[in-house]
Amino acid sequence: PVSALGPDGSLHIAWHEGPFKQTAIYYGRVVGDSLIGTYGVCTNSPEAFRPDISCDRDGRLMVIWPEGDRMSSRLYNGIEWEDEKPIADLEYIPWRMSVAGLPDGRWAAAWFVVEREKGPTPLTTASRIRASPRLAPAMPPMR
């Protein structure tokens, strides 16, 4: 699981669950020592796994995850979960994804990929850092 701390001190977590090729992404809020408000962020993709979560200064949540040949995201705007949106098409499985809320109300994501290089040894790899354009237009603060 991954976690994010809200501006009000609330703890939000996201995780993937299920056996290989049958996973789903879930979200929950921790109150005291109990997990409440469990929600299926992505339950219709057998390739969704390893999410990241972030909370911005206005309490909105962003969850990102890889699934198959793309990176996807879902925003909780303080009232409801918005529809899933693609971030990027991928040629390689990303590792160490990260998402962050920016001061202007937008979001940014970055991830690490290991690419196979052409050469005499198929195990030769090259590390690359990839980043998405900002994910969502600036939104007025939620009150």
PyMOL CGO cylinders between C-alpha atoms (Angstrom):
from pymol import cmd
from pymol.cgo import CYLINDER

trace = [
    CYLINDER, 0.00, 0.00, 0.00, 0.88, 3.65, -0.44, 0.3, 1, 1, 1, 1, 1, 1,
    CYLINDER, 0.88, 3.65, -0.44, -0.35, 6.54, 1.66, 0.3, 1, 1, 1, 1, 1, 1,
    CYLINDER, -0.35, 6.54, 1.66, -0.95, 10.29, 1.59, 0.3, 1, 1, 1, 1, 1, 1,
    CYLINDER, -0.95, 10.29, 1.59, -1.66, 12.69, 4.40, 0.3, 1, 1, 1, 1, 1, 1,
    CYLINDER, -1.66, 12.69, 4.40, -4.51, 15.16, 3.86, 0.3, 1, 1, 1, 1, 1, 1,
    CYLINDER, -4.51, 15.16, 3.86, -4.33, 18.83, 4.90, 0.3, 1, 1, 1, 1, 1, 1,
    CYLINDER, -4.33, 18.83, 4.90, -6.71, 18.03, 7.77, 0.3, 1, 1, 1, 1, 1, 1,
    CYLINDER, -6.71, 18.03, 7.77, -4.42, 15.25, 9.04, 0.3, 1, 1, 1, 1, 1, 1,
    CYLINDER, -4.42, 15.25, 9.04, -6.48, 12.43, 7.53, 0.3, 1, 1, 1, 1, 1, 1,
    CYLINDER, -6.48, 12.43, 7.53, -4.61, 9.38, 6.24, 0.3, 1, 1, 1, 1, 1, 1,
    CYLINDER, -4.61, 9.38, 6.24, -5.53, 8.04, 2.78, 0.3, 1, 1, 1, 1, 1, 1,
    CYLINDER, -5.53, 8.04, 2.78, -4.22, 4.78, 1.34, 0.3, 1, 1, 1, 1, 1, 1,
    CYLINDER, -4.22, 4.78, 1.34, -4.31, 3.02, -2.02, 0.3, 1, 1, 1, 1, 1, 1,
    CYLINDER, -4.31, 3.02, -2.02, -3.32, -0.55, -2.85, 0.3, 1, 1, 1, 1, 1, 1,
    CYLINDER, -3.32, -0.55, -2.85, -3.70, -3.28, -5.42, 0.3, 1, 1, 1, 1, 1, 1,
    CYLINDER, -3.70, -3.28, -5.42, -5.26, -6.56, -4.50, 0.3, 1, 1, 1, 1, 1, 1,
    CYLINDER, -5.26, -6.56, -4.50, -5.77, -9.91, -6.16, 0.3, 1, 1, 1, 1, 1, 1,
    CYLINDER, -5.77, -9.91, -6.16, -3.75, -12.59, -7.92, 0.3, 1, 1, 1, 1, 1, 1,
    CYLINDER, -3.75, -12.59, -7.92, -1.70, -11.92, -11.06, 0.3, 1, 1, 1, 1, 1, 1,
    CYLINDER, -1.70, -11.92, -11.06, -3.89, -10.75, -13.98, 0.3, 1, 1, 1, 1, 1, 1,
    CYLINDER, -3.89, -10.75, -13.98, -6.88, -10.35, -11.63, 0.3, 1, 1, 1, 1, 1, 1,
    CYLINDER, -6.88, -10.35, -11.63, -5.89, -7.27, -9.66, 0.3, 1, 1, 1, 1, 1, 1,
    CYLINDER, -5.89, -7.27, -9.66, -7.85, -4.16, -8.78, 0.3, 1, 1, 1, 1, 1, 1,
    CYLINDER, -7.85, -4.16, -8.78, -6.90, -0.78, -7.27, 0.3, 1, 1, 1, 1, 1, 1,
    CYLINDER, -6.90, -0.78, -7.27, -8.60, 0.23, -4.02, 0.3, 1, 1, 1, 1, 1, 1,
    CYLINDER, -8.60, 0.23, -4.02, -8.71, 3.34, -1.86, 0.3, 1, 1, 1, 1, 1, 1,
    CYLINDER, -8.71, 3.34, -1.86, -9.49, 3.68, 1.83, 0.3, 1, 1, 1, 1, 1, 1,
    CYLINDER, -9.49, 3.68, 1.83, -9.30, 6.26, 4.59, 0.3, 1, 1, 1, 1, 1, 1,
    CYLINDER, -9.30, 6.26, 4.59, -7.81, 5.41, 7.96, 0.3, 1, 1, 1, 1, 1, 1,
    CYLINDER, -7.81, 5.41, 7.96, -9.60, 6.74, 11.04, 0.3, 1, 1, 1, 1, 1, 1,
    CYLINDER, -9.60, 6.74, 11.04, -7.99, 5.76, 14.33, 0.3, 1, 1, 1, 1, 1, 1,
    CYLINDER, -7.99, 5.76, 14.33, -6.88, 2.22, 13.65, 0.3, 1, 1, 1, 1, 1, 1,
    CYLINDER, -6.88, 2.22, 13.65, -9.78, 1.37, 11.30, 0.3, 1, 1, 1, 1, 1, 1,
    CYLINDER, -9.78, 1.37, 11.30, -9.97, 1.42, 7.53, 0.3, 1, 1, 1, 1, 1, 1,
    CYLINDER, -9.97, 1.42, 7.53, -13.21, 3.07, 6.41, 0.3, 1, 1, 1, 1, 1, 1,
    CYLINDER, -13.21, 3.07, 6.41, -14.68, 4.16, 3.11, 0.3, 1, 1, 1, 1, 1, 1,
    CYLINDER, -14.68, 4.16, 3.11, -13.09, 1.44, 0.97, 0.3, 1, 1, 1, 1, 1, 1,
    CYLINDER, -13.09, 1.44, 0.97, -13.68, 2.21, -2.71, 0.3, 1, 1, 1, 1, 1, 1,
    CYLINDER, -13.68, 2.21, -2.71, -12.75, 0.35, -5.90, 0.3, 1, 1, 1, 1, 1, 1,
    CYLINDER, -12.75, 0.35, -5.90, -10.80, 2.95, -7.90, 0.3, 1, 1, 1, 1, 1, 1,
    CYLINDER, -10.80, 2.95, -7.90, -10.17, 0.55, -10.79, 0.3, 1, 1, 1, 1, 1, 1,
    CYLINDER, -10.17, 0.55, -10.79, -11.89, -2.83, -10.72, 0.3, 1, 1, 1, 1, 1, 1,
    CYLINDER, -11.89, -2.83, -10.72, -12.29, -3.54, -14.44, 0.3, 1, 1, 1, 1, 1, 1,
    CYLINDER, -12.29, -3.54, -14.44, -8.66, -4.02, -15.52, 0.3, 1, 1, 1, 1, 1, 1,
    CYLINDER, -8.66, -4.02, -15.52, -6.81, -7.25, -14.79, 0.3, 1, 1, 1, 1, 1, 1,
    CYLINDER, -6.81, -7.25, -14.79, -3.49, -5.47, -15.37, 0.3, 1, 1, 1, 1, 1, 1,
    CYLINDER, -3.49, -5.47, -15.37, -3.86, -2.61, -12.85, 0.3, 1, 1, 1, 1, 1, 1,
    CYLINDER, -3.86, -2.61, -12.85, -1.29, -2.70, -10.05, 0.3, 1, 1, 1, 1, 1, 1,
    CYLINDER, -1.29, -2.70, -10.05, 1.23, -0.71, -7.93, 0.3, 1, 1, 1, 1, 1, 1,
    CYLINDER, 1.23, -0.71, -7.93, -0.70, 2.56, -7.44, 0.3, 1, 1, 1, 1, 1, 1,
    CYLINDER, -0.70, 2.56, -7.44, 0.48, 5.84, -5.98, 0.3, 1, 1, 1, 1, 1, 1,
    CYLINDER, 0.48, 5.84, -5.98, -1.70, 8.39, -4.19, 0.3, 1, 1, 1, 1, 1, 1,
    CYLINDER, -1.70, 8.39, -4.19, -1.35, 12.06, -3.36, 0.3, 1, 1, 1, 1, 1, 1,
    CYLINDER, -1.35, 12.06, -3.36, -3.51, 14.64, -1.62, 0.3, 1, 1, 1, 1, 1, 1,
    CYLINDER, -3.51, 14.64, -1.62, -3.29, 18.32, -2.54, 0.3, 1, 1, 1, 1, 1, 1,
    CYLINDER, -3.29, 18.32, -2.54, -3.64, 21.32, -0.23, 0.3, 1, 1, 1, 1, 1, 1,
    CYLINDER, -3.64, 21.32, -0.23, -7.39, 21.47, -0.95, 0.3, 1, 1, 1, 1, 1, 1,
    CYLINDER, -7.39, 21.47, -0.95, -7.97, 17.84, 0.08, 0.3, 1, 1, 1, 1, 1, 1,
    CYLINDER, -7.97, 17.84, 0.08, -8.42, 16.44, -3.42, 0.3, 1, 1, 1, 1, 1, 1,
    CYLINDER, -8.42, 16.44, -3.42, -6.92, 13.00, -4.05, 0.3, 1, 1, 1, 1, 1, 1,
    CYLINDER, -6.92, 13.00, -4.05, -5.18, 11.63, -7.13, 0.3, 1, 1, 1, 1, 1, 1,
    CYLINDER, -5.18, 11.63, -7.13, -4.48, 7.93, -7.62, 0.3, 1, 1, 1, 1, 1, 1,
    CYLINDER, -4.48, 7.93, -7.62, -2.28, 6.76, -10.51, 0.3, 1, 1, 1, 1, 1, 1,
    CYLINDER, -2.28, 6.76, -10.51, -1.38, 3.24, -11.65, 0.3, 1, 1, 1, 1, 1, 1,
    CYLINDER, -1.38, 3.24, -11.65, 0.00, 1.33, -14.62, 0.3, 1, 1, 1, 1, 1, 1,
    CYLINDER, 0.00, 1.33, -14.62, -2.28, -1.04, -16.50, 0.3, 1, 1, 1, 1, 1, 1,
    CYLINDER, -2.28, -1.04, -16.50, -1.06, -2.86, -19.55, 0.3, 1, 1, 1, 1, 1, 1,
    CYLINDER, -1.06, -2.86, -19.55, 0.43, -0.39, -22.01, 0.3, 1, 1, 1, 1, 1, 1,
    CYLINDER, 0.43, -0.39, -22.01, -0.77, 2.81, -20.34, 0.3, 1, 1, 1, 1, 1, 1,
    CYLINDER, -0.77, 2.81, -20.34, -0.69, 4.80, -17.11, 0.3, 1, 1, 1, 1, 1, 1,
    CYLINDER, -0.69, 4.80, -17.11, -4.09, 5.77, -15.71, 0.3, 1, 1, 1, 1, 1, 1,
    CYLINDER, -4.09, 5.77, -15.71, -5.38, 8.19, -13.09, 0.3, 1, 1, 1, 1, 1, 1,
    CYLINDER, -5.38, 8.19, -13.09, -8.49, 8.92, -11.10, 0.3, 1, 1, 1, 1, 1, 1,
    CYLINDER, -8.49, 8.92, -11.10, -9.28, 12.12, -9.16, 0.3, 1, 1, 1, 1, 1, 1,
    CYLINDER, -9.28, 12.12, -9.16, -11.43, 12.47, -6.06, 0.3, 1, 1, 1, 1, 1, 1,
    CYLINDER, -11.43, 12.47, -6.06, -12.56, 16.10, -6.18, 0.3, 1, 1, 1, 1, 1, 1,
    CYLINDER, -12.56, 16.10, -6.18, -13.77, 16.28, -2.57, 0.3, 1, 1, 1, 1, 1, 1,
    CYLINDER, -13.77, 16.28, -2.57, -17.30, 15.15, -3.45, 0.3, 1, 1, 1, 1, 1, 1,
    CYLINDER, -17.30, 15.15, -3.45, -16.99, 12.16, -5.79, 0.3, 1, 1, 1, 1, 1, 1,
    CYLINDER, -16.99, 12.16, -5.79, -14.53, 10.11, -7.83, 0.3, 1, 1, 1, 1, 1, 1,
    CYLINDER, -14.53, 10.11, -7.83, -14.25, 11.42, -11.38, 0.3, 1, 1, 1, 1, 1, 1,
    CYLINDER, -14.25, 11.42, -11.38, -13.92, 9.12, -14.40, 0.3, 1, 1, 1, 1, 1, 1,
    CYLINDER, -13.92, 9.12, -14.40, -10.63, 7.35, -15.05, 0.3, 1, 1, 1, 1, 1, 1,
    CYLINDER, -10.63, 7.35, -15.05, -8.26, 9.25, -17.37, 0.3, 1, 1, 1, 1, 1, 1,
    CYLINDER, -8.26, 9.25, -17.37, -5.14, 8.04, -19.19, 0.3, 1, 1, 1, 1, 1, 1,
    CYLINDER, -5.14, 8.04, -19.19, -1.87, 9.80, -18.37, 0.3, 1, 1, 1, 1, 1, 1,
    CYLINDER, -1.87, 9.80, -18.37, 0.51, 8.23, -20.87, 0.3, 1, 1, 1, 1, 1, 1,
    CYLINDER, 0.51, 8.23, -20.87, 0.98, 5.33, -23.26, 0.3, 1, 1, 1, 1, 1, 1,
    CYLINDER, 0.98, 5.33, -23.26, 3.87, 3.12, -22.16, 0.3, 1, 1, 1, 1, 1, 1,
    CYLINDER, 3.87, 3.12, -22.16, 6.36, 0.92, -23.94, 0.3, 1, 1, 1, 1, 1, 1,
    CYLINDER, 6.36, 0.92, -23.94, 7.79, -0.50, -20.71, 0.3, 1, 1, 1, 1, 1, 1,
    CYLINDER, 7.79, -0.50, -20.71, 6.36, -1.30, -17.30, 0.3, 1, 1, 1, 1, 1, 1,
    CYLINDER, 6.36, -1.30, -17.30, 6.99, 1.66, -14.96, 0.3, 1, 1, 1, 1, 1, 1,
    CYLINDER, 6.99, 1.66, -14.96, 8.49, 1.37, -11.50, 0.3, 1, 1, 1, 1, 1, 1,
    CYLINDER, 8.49, 1.37, -11.50, 8.51, 3.82, -8.62, 0.3, 1, 1, 1, 1, 1, 1,
    CYLINDER, 8.51, 3.82, -8.62, 5.64, 5.99, -9.83, 0.3, 1, 1, 1, 1, 1, 1,
    CYLINDER, 5.64, 5.99, -9.83, 4.94, 9.21, -8.01, 0.3, 1, 1, 1, 1, 1, 1,
    CYLINDER, 4.94, 9.21, -8.01, 2.17, 11.78, -8.21, 0.3, 1, 1, 1, 1, 1, 1,
    CYLINDER, 2.17, 11.78, -8.21, 2.02, 15.20, -6.57, 0.3, 1, 1, 1, 1, 1, 1,
    CYLINDER, 2.02, 15.20, -6.57, -0.44, 18.07, -6.29, 0.3, 1, 1, 1, 1, 1, 1,
    CYLINDER, -0.44, 18.07, -6.29, 1.05, 21.35, -7.54, 0.3, 1, 1, 1, 1, 1, 1,
    CYLINDER, 1.05, 21.35, -7.54, 0.44, 24.77, -5.92, 0.3, 1, 1, 1, 1, 1, 1,
    CYLINDER, 0.44, 24.77, -5.92, -1.60, 25.95, -8.93, 0.3, 1, 1, 1, 1, 1, 1,
    CYLINDER, -1.60, 25.95, -8.93, -4.17, 23.14, -8.47, 0.3, 1, 1, 1, 1, 1, 1,
    CYLINDER, -4.17, 23.14, -8.47, -2.76, 20.84, -11.15, 0.3, 1, 1, 1, 1, 1, 1,
    CYLINDER, -2.76, 20.84, -11.15, -1.08, 17.45, -10.77, 0.3, 1, 1, 1, 1, 1, 1,
    CYLINDER, -1.08, 17.45, -10.77, 2.23, 16.05, -11.98, 0.3, 1, 1, 1, 1, 1, 1,
    CYLINDER, 2.23, 16.05, -11.98, 3.39, 12.44, -12.24, 0.3, 1, 1, 1, 1, 1, 1,
    CYLINDER, 3.39, 12.44, -12.24, 6.77, 10.83, -12.81, 0.3, 1, 1, 1, 1, 1, 1,
    CYLINDER, 6.77, 10.83, -12.81, 7.96, 7.25, -13.07, 0.3, 1, 1, 1, 1, 1, 1,
    CYLINDER, 7.96, 7.25, -13.07, 11.11, 5.22, -13.58, 0.3, 1, 1, 1, 1, 1, 1,
    CYLINDER, 11.11, 5.22, -13.58, 11.42, 2.66, -16.38, 0.3, 1, 1, 1, 1, 1, 1,
    CYLINDER, 11.42, 2.66, -16.38, 14.06, 0.12, -17.22, 0.3, 1, 1, 1, 1, 1, 1,
    CYLINDER, 14.06, 0.12, -17.22, 14.45, -0.30, -20.97, 0.3, 1, 1, 1, 1, 1, 1,
    CYLINDER, 14.45, -0.30, -20.97, 16.20, -3.10, -22.76, 0.3, 1, 1, 1, 1, 1, 1,
    CYLINDER, 16.20, -3.10, -22.76, 19.02, -1.86, -24.94, 0.3, 1, 1, 1, 1, 1, 1,
    CYLINDER, 19.02, -1.86, -24.94, 20.01, -3.44, -28.24, 0.3, 1, 1, 1, 1, 1, 1,
    CYLINDER, 20.01, -3.44, -28.24, 23.28, -5.22, -27.84, 0.3, 1, 1, 1, 1, 1, 1,
    CYLINDER, 23.28, -5.22, -27.84, 25.00, -8.55, -27.39, 0.3, 1, 1, 1, 1, 1, 1,
    CYLINDER, 25.00, -8.55, -27.39, 23.41, -9.25, -24.00, 0.3, 1, 1, 1, 1, 1, 1,
    CYLINDER, 23.41, -9.25, -24.00, 19.61, -9.16, -23.79, 0.3, 1, 1, 1, 1, 1, 1,
    CYLINDER, 19.61, -9.16, -23.79, 19.84, -8.33, -20.08, 0.3, 1, 1, 1, 1, 1, 1,
    CYLINDER, 19.84, -8.33, -20.08, 21.63, -5.03, -20.68, 0.3, 1, 1, 1, 1, 1, 1,
    CYLINDER, 21.63, -5.03, -20.68, 19.30, -2.29, -19.46, 0.3, 1, 1, 1, 1, 1, 1,
    CYLINDER, 19.30, -2.29, -19.46, 19.15, 1.48, -19.46, 0.3, 1, 1, 1, 1, 1, 1,
    CYLINDER, 19.15, 1.48, -19.46, 17.34, 3.42, -16.77, 0.3, 1, 1, 1, 1, 1, 1,
    CYLINDER, 17.34, 3.42, -16.77, 15.15, 6.34, -17.78, 0.3, 1, 1, 1, 1, 1, 1,
    CYLINDER, 15.15, 6.34, -17.78, 12.99, 8.81, -15.90, 0.3, 1, 1, 1, 1, 1, 1,
    CYLINDER, 12.99, 8.81, -15.90, 9.71, 9.68, -17.59, 0.3, 1, 1, 1, 1, 1, 1,
    CYLINDER, 9.71, 9.68, -17.59, 7.21, 12.37, -16.61, 0.3, 1, 1, 1, 1, 1, 1,
    CYLINDER, 7.21, 12.37, -16.61, 3.72, 13.23, -17.72, 0.3, 1, 1, 1, 1, 1, 1,
    CYLINDER, 3.72, 13.23, -17.72, 2.45, 16.65, -18.62, 0.3, 1, 1, 1, 1, 1, 1,
    CYLINDER, 2.45, 16.65, -18.62, 0.36, 18.10, -15.84, 0.3, 1, 1, 1, 1, 1, 1,
    CYLINDER, 0.36, 18.10, -15.84, -2.66, 15.88, -15.38, 0.3, 1, 1, 1, 1, 1, 1,
    CYLINDER, -2.66, 15.88, -15.38, -5.60, 18.20, -14.83, 0.3, 1, 1, 1, 1, 1, 1,
    CYLINDER, -5.60, 18.20, -14.83, -6.44, 21.83, -15.43, 0.3, 1, 1, 1, 1, 1, 1,
    CYLINDER, -6.44, 21.83, -15.43, -6.26, 24.16, -12.46, 0.3, 1, 1, 1, 1, 1, 1,
    CYLINDER, -6.26, 24.16, -12.46, -9.43, 23.94, -10.40, 0.3, 1, 1, 1, 1, 1, 1,
    CYLINDER, -9.43, 23.94, -10.40, -10.72, 26.41, -7.84, 0.3, 1, 1, 1, 1, 1, 1,
    CYLINDER, -10.72, 26.41, -7.84, -10.04, 25.34, -4.25, 0.3, 1, 1, 1, 1, 1, 1,
    CYLINDER, -10.04, 25.34, -4.25, -12.70, 23.11, -2.69, 0.3, 1, 1, 1, 1, 1, 1,
    CYLINDER, -12.70, 23.11, -2.69, -14.25, 24.66, 0.42, 0.3, 1, 1, 1, 1, 1, 1,
]
cmd.load_cgo(trace, "trace")
